[in-house]
Amino acid sequence: MSLRAAVVALLAALAACAPKLPPAPPLAFRAASFADLPGYATDRVAEALPALSRSCTRMVARGSAALDGIDRYGNGQDWQAFCTGLNALKPGDDAGLRRLVERELQPVAVIGDGKAEGLFTGYYEPMVRGSRQRTGGYTIPLYRQPTDLVQVDLGEFRDALKGQRIAGRVRDGRLRPYDDRGAIETGTLAGKNLELAWLDDAADAFFLQVQGSGLVQLADGKLMRVGFAAQNGHGYVAVGKVMIDRGLLSREDVSMQSIRAWLRANPAAAPELLRQNPSYVFFRELPAPKDDSDGPPGAQGVALLPGRSLAVDRGLHAMGLPLWLAATRPSAQPPHDDLPLQRLMVAQDTGGAIRGAVRGDVFWGHGPEAESIAGRMKHPGKIWLLLPRGVAARLTAQS
């Protein structure tokens, strides 16, 4: 054996004997300070006051019950002082809110799988054309939740499964998978009087499901808001990834806008492509919005606030948590340059594609500008939770 071969063999043997490092935990925390938060001194934090107040009402109402079921982020009583302090603030009082936050809360950096940086995307409330009756060009149904669809919160059965859900239908005493997108779109729910509205564009219907809520401009001129009611239990598959794998779009070019353009340019191939995502969303009618700040309800059950509400992985983060986001986002106008996104946010929603400790989806509201930003946003970023001091100390000591 040559000297080179012997050295290679020795190195291989040593590597095989070396102790294996344990995998990084999916969720960990690191103590931080307000000086660590990029843009903290310049953000108009008071813009988040409506979101904070809405979430605080839900959080404090839990009393001694933990926010997430396992007491990771404290209970309603732990949040009482901060939430009560919000009541004394007036709209636009950035300095007052900063003083309250710094007195009652402590930043905690979030680490996922050993990494402080993760992916942040955007979503919005689309506006589509529709009718309450099938007529003329309105032939694409938006379905209500079927009566035989059973949704199961697995956390009610095992603490280790907190935040995880499945759905299906009961047959012969057993829970079976529900119809996937392909089966539903080819008619398994037709004739069951489940149609909430009819749209004139299949791509609009698909992206409405991806966003989870939207506004329907009815043929009679009225506005109808629809929101998430249920999901069929099948895993979400990103159509953009399928298109990359098939060579239809490059990774750099994938956005909601480019996907929509391809679907409209290839109407014959579009149905098969969309059915690669077996997940299907059912809707319910919601009260029409009062103004632009009156967003649809998120997973916490409170109205989302454009630019301040964040969808997170509910299996790892509790609803209602204030947090600091440091990322970038595209400008609404061409050439869509990246702009800083450093601001106070509130975890108020979740989504099928939002998985991981450092993963978020920013709600941008409705209208062309919101659509332009949300459809192009896929940027790296970091988050810090803002927690009551005692909760933060306990959490960082455990990590």
C-alpha positions in Angstrom: 0.0 0.0 0.0 1.3 3.4 -0.9 1.9 6.1 1.7 -1.0 8.2 0.3 -3.4 5.2 0.4 -2.4 4.4 4.0 -3.0 8.0 5.1 -6.4 7.9 3.4 -7.3 4.6 5.1 -6.2 5.9 8.5 -8.3 9.1 8.1 -11.3 7.0 7.1 -10.8 4.8 10.1 -10.5 7.7 12.5 -13.7 9.3 11.0 -15.6 6.1 11.5 -14.6 5.9 15.1 -15.3 9.6 15.9 -18.4 10.2 18.0 -21.4 11.2 16.0 -22.7 14.7 16.9 -26.4 14.7 17.8 -28.7 16.5 15.3 -29.5 20.1 16.1 -32.8 20.6 17.8 -35.7 21.8 15.6 -36.3 24.6 18.0 -33.9 26.3 20.4 -33.5 29.8 22.0 -30.7 32.2 22.7 -30.8 35.1 25.1 -30.7 38.5 23.3 -31.0 42.2 23.9 -32.9 45.0 22.2 -29.6 46.2 20.7 -29.6 42.9 18.8 -32.8 43.8 16.9 -32.0 45.4 13.5 -34.1 48.5 12.9 -35.6 48.5 16.4 -35.0 52.2 17.0 -36.6 53.4 13.7 -39.6 51.1 13.2 -43.0 52.7 13.7 -43.9 50.1 16.2 -47.2 51.6 17.2 -48.6 50.5 13.8 -48.7 47.0 15.4 -50.9 48.2 18.3 -54.2 46.8 16.8 -52.6 43.4 16.2 -51.1 43.3 19.7 -54.4 44.3 21.3 -56.4 41.7 19.4 -54.0 38.9 20.3 -53.7 40.0 23.9 -57.4 39.7 24.4 -57.2 36.0 23.4 -54.0 35.3 25.4 -55.1 36.9 28.7 -58.4 35.1 28.5 -56.5 31.8 28.9 -55.8 32.6 32.5 -53.6 29.9 34.0 -53.7 27.8 30.9 -50.5 27.6 28.8 -50.6 29.4 25.4 -49.3 26.4 23.5 -50.4 23.5 25.7 -47.0 22.7 27.1 -46.2 26.0 28.8 -43.3 26.9 26.6 -44.4 30.5 26.2 -46.1 31.0 29.5 -49.8 31.4 30.3 -52.4 34.2 30.1 -51.4 35.4 33.6 -47.7 35.8 32.5 -48.9 38.2 29.7 -51.3 40.2 31.9 -48.9 43.1 32.7 -47.9 43.6 29.1 -51.4 43.4 27.8 -52.8 45.7 30.4 -50.2 48.2 29.6 -51.3 48.3 25.9 -54.7 49.8 27.1 -53.0 53.0 28.2 -51.4 53.7 24.8 -52.8 55.9 22.1 -52.5 55.3 18.4 -49.2 56.4 17.1 -47.4 56.3 20.4 -44.2 54.6 19.3 -42.1 55.8 22.3 -44.8 54.6 24.8 -45.0 51.2 23.2 -41.2 50.9 23.2 -41.1 51.8 26.9 -43.7 49.1 27.6 -42.0 46.5 25.6 -38.6 47.1 27.2 -40.1 47.1 30.7 -42.1 43.9 30.4 -40.6 41.8 27.6 -37.2 40.3 26.7 -35.9 39.4 23.2 -35.1 35.8 22.6 -33.4 34.7 19.4 -35.1 31.7 17.6 -32.8 28.9 16.3 -34.2 26.2 14.0 -32.2 23.0 13.3 -29.1 24.8 14.4 -29.6 27.8 12.2 -30.7 31.4 13.0 -31.7 32.2 9.5 -34.7 30.9 7.6 -37.2 31.6 4.8 -39.8 34.3 4.8 -42.5 34.6 2.2 -45.6 36.7 1.8 -49.3 36.2 1.3 -52.3 38.4 0.6 -56.0 38.5 0.3 -56.8 38.1 -3.4 -59.7 39.8 -5.2 -61.4 37.4 -7.7 -64.6 37.6 -9.8 -67.5 35.4 -8.9 -71.2 34.7 -8.6 -73.4 33.1 -6.1 -75.0 31.0 -8.9 -73.5 29.1 -11.7 -74.2 31.2 -14.7 -72.4 32.3 -17.9 -68.7 32.1 -17.5 -68.9 31.4 -13.7 -68.2 27.6 -13.7 -65.4 27.0 -11.1 -66.9 26.2 -7.7 -65.7 27.3 -4.3 -66.9 24.6 -1.9 -68.0 24.8 1.7 -66.7 22.2 4.1 -68.4 18.8 3.4 -70.4 17.4 6.3 -68.4 14.1 6.2 -65.0 15.7 6.5 -63.6 15.0 10.0 -60.8 17.2 11.3 -58.6 15.8 14.1 -56.3 17.8 16.4 -53.7 15.2 17.2 -52.5 17.3 20.2 -55.6 16.2 22.0 -54.4 12.7 22.0 -50.6 13.0 22.4 -48.6 16.0 23.9 -45.8 15.2 21.4 -48.3 15.9 18.5 -49.3 19.4 19.7 -50.0 21.6 16.6 -50.4 18.7 14.2 -53.7 18.0 12.5 -55.1 15.5 10.1 -58.5 15.2 8.3 -60.4 12.5 6.6 -63.8 10.7 6.5 -65.0 7.8 8.6 -65.7 4.6 6.8 -66.4 1.2 8.5 -65.4 2.8 11.8 -62.0 4.0 10.6 -60.7 7.4 9.6 -59.8 7.2 5.9 -58.1 9.8 3.6 -60.5 12.3 2.1 -60.7 13.0 -1.6 -57.6 14.7 -3.1 -57.7 17.7 -5.4 -57.8 15.6 -8.5 -60.9 13.7 -7.3 -62.7 16.9 -6.1 -62.0 18.8 -9.3 -63.3 15.9 -11.4 -66.6 15.9 -9.6 -66.8 13.9 -6.4 -68.5 16.8 -4.5 -70.7 17.9 -7.4 -74.5 17.8 -6.7 -74.1 18.0 -2.9 -75.1 21.7 -2.6 -71.7 22.7 -1.2 -71.0 25.5 -3.7 -70.4 28.7 -1.8 -69.7 30.7 -5.0 -68.7 30.2 -8.6 -65.6 31.8 -10.1 -64.7 32.5 -13.8 -61.0 31.5 -13.6 -59.4 28.2 -12.4 -56.1 29.8 -11.6 -57.9 32.4 -9.4 -59.6 29.6 -7.6 -56.3 27.8 -7.0 -54.4 30.8 -5.7 -57.4 31.7 -3.5 -56.9 28.3 -1.9 -53.2 28.9 -1.5 -53.8 32.2 0.2 -56.6 30.8 2.4 -58.9 33.8 2.2 -60.0 36.4 -0.3 -62.6 38.8 -1.6 -65.1 37.9 -4.3 -66.3 40.7 -6.5 -69.8 39.4 -7.3 -71.5 39.9 -10.6 -74.2 42.0 -8.9 -71.5 44.5 -7.7 -71.4 43.4 -4.1 -68.3 42.2 -2.2 -68.1 38.8 -0.6 -65.3 37.8 1.8 -64.5 34.1 2.1 -62.2 32.5 4.6 -60.6 29.2 5.4 -63.0 26.6 6.8 -61.2 23.3 6.4 -58.6 21.4 4.4 -58.9 17.9 3.0 -56.0 16.5 5.0 -53.6 15.9 2.1 -50.1 17.4 2.3 -49.3 20.6 0.5 -47.1 20.3 -2.6 -45.7 23.6 -4.0 -46.6 23.8 -7.7 -43.6 26.0 -8.2 -41.2 23.2 -7.1 -43.0 20.8 -9.5 -42.4 23.3 -12.3 -38.7 23.6 -11.4 -38.4 19.8 -11.4 -40.0 19.6 -14.8 -37.9 22.4 -16.3 -40.9 24.6 -16.9 -39.5 27.5 -14.8 -36.1 28.2 -13.3 -35.7 28.5 -9.5 -34.8 32.2 -9.9 -37.9 32.9 -12.0 -40.5 31.2 -9.8 -43.1 33.5 -8.3 -46.8 33.6 -8.1 -46.8 35.9 -11.1 -44.7 33.6 -13.3 -46.7 30.6 -12.3 -50.0 32.4 -13.1 -48.6 33.5 -16.5 -47.6 29.9 -17.3 -51.0 28.5 -16.4 -52.8 31.1 -18.6 -50.4 30.4 -21.5 -50.9 26.7 -21.2 -54.6 26.1 -20.4 -54.6 22.5 -21.6 -51.7 21.5 -19.3 -52.8 23.6 -16.4 -55.3 21.2 -14.7 -52.8 18.3 -14.6 -50.1 20.5 -13.1 -52.3 22.0 -10.4 -53.4 18.5 -9.4 -49.9 17.7 -8.4 -50.9 19.6 -5.2 -53.4 17.2 -3.6 -54.3 19.6 -0.8 -57.7 21.3 -1.2 -59.2 24.1 0.9 -62.8 24.6 1.7 -64.3 28.1 2.5 -66.9 29.9 4.6 -68.4 33.3 4.1 -67.2 36.0 6.4 -68.5 39.6 7.0 -67.4 42.0 4.3 -64.4 44.3 5.3 -65.1 47.7 6.9 -61.9 49.2 5.7 -58.4 48.4 4.5 -57.1 47.5 8.0 -59.9 45.0 8.5 -58.2 41.8 7.4 -59.6 38.3 7.4 -59.4 36.2 10.6 -56.2 34.2 11.0 -55.6 31.0 12.9 -55.9 32.8 16.2 -59.4 33.9 15.3 -58.5 37.6 15.2 -58.5 40.0 12.2 -55.1 40.1 10.5 -53.3 43.4 10.1 -51.5 44.1 6.8 -47.7 44.2 7.2 -47.9 43.3 10.9 -49.4 39.8 11.1 -47.2 36.8 10.5 -48.1 33.2 9.8 -45.8 30.7 11.7 -45.5 27.0 12.4 -48.2 26.5 15.0 -46.6 23.3 16.1 -43.6 25.3 17.4 -44.9 28.8 18.1 -48.0 29.9 20.0 -50.5 32.2 18.4 -50.4 35.8 19.6 -46.6 36.0 20.3 -45.1 39.4 19.5 -41.8 39.0 17.7 -39.2 41.0 15.8 -38.6 40.2 12.1 -35.4 41.1 10.3 -35.6 40.3 6.7 -36.0 41.9 3.2 -38.9 42.0 0.8 -39.3 43.1 -2.8 -40.6 46.5 -3.7 -44.1 46.5 -5.3 -42.9 48.3 -8.4 -40.4 47.2 -11.0 -37.6 46.3 -10.9 -38.7 44.9 -7.5 -35.5 45.7 -5.6 -35.1 44.3 -2.2 -36.1 46.6 0.7 -35.4 46.2 4.5 -38.2 44.5 6.4 -37.3 45.1 10.1 -40.3 45.5 12.3 -42.5 44.4 15.2 -44.9 41.6 14.1 -47.5 39.4 15.8 -47.9 35.6 15.2 -51.5 35.4 14.3 -51.8 32.8 11.6 -50.4 29.5 10.2 -50.4 27.7 6.9 -49.7 24.3 5.3 -46.4 25.3 3.8 -45.2 27.1 6.9 -43.0 24.6 8.7 -39.9 25.2 10.8 -38.8 27.4 13.7 -37.4 30.2 11.6 -40.1 30.3 8.9 -42.8 32.9 8.4 -45.4 34.2 6.0 -46.1 38.0 6.1 -49.7 39.1 5.5 -49.7 42.1 3.1 -53.5 42.8 2.9 -55.3 43.1 -0.4 -55.0 45.0 -3.7 -52.4 45.1 -6.5 -49.5 46.3 -4.3 -50.1 43.5 -1.7 -50.3 40.9 -4.5 -47.1 42.2 -6.1 -45.1 42.0 -2.9 -46.5 38.7 -1.6 -46.2 36.9 -4.9 -42.5 37.7 -5.2 -41.4 37.4 -1.6 -39.1 34.5 -0.8 -36.3 36.1 1.3 -34.0 35.0 4.2 -34.5 36.4 7.6 -34.3 36.0 11.4 -36.8 36.3 14.2 -36.7 37.2 17.9 -39.6 36.4 20.2 -40.5 39.1 22.7 -41.5 37.3 25.9 -42.3 38.2 29.5 -39.0 38.3 31.3 -39.6 35.3 33.5 -40.7 33.2 30.6 -37.7 34.3 28.5 -35.3 33.4 31.4 -36.8 30.0 31.8 -36.8 29.3 28.0 -33.2 30.3 27.4 -32.0 28.4 30.5 -33.5 25.2 29.0 -31.9 25.6 25.6 
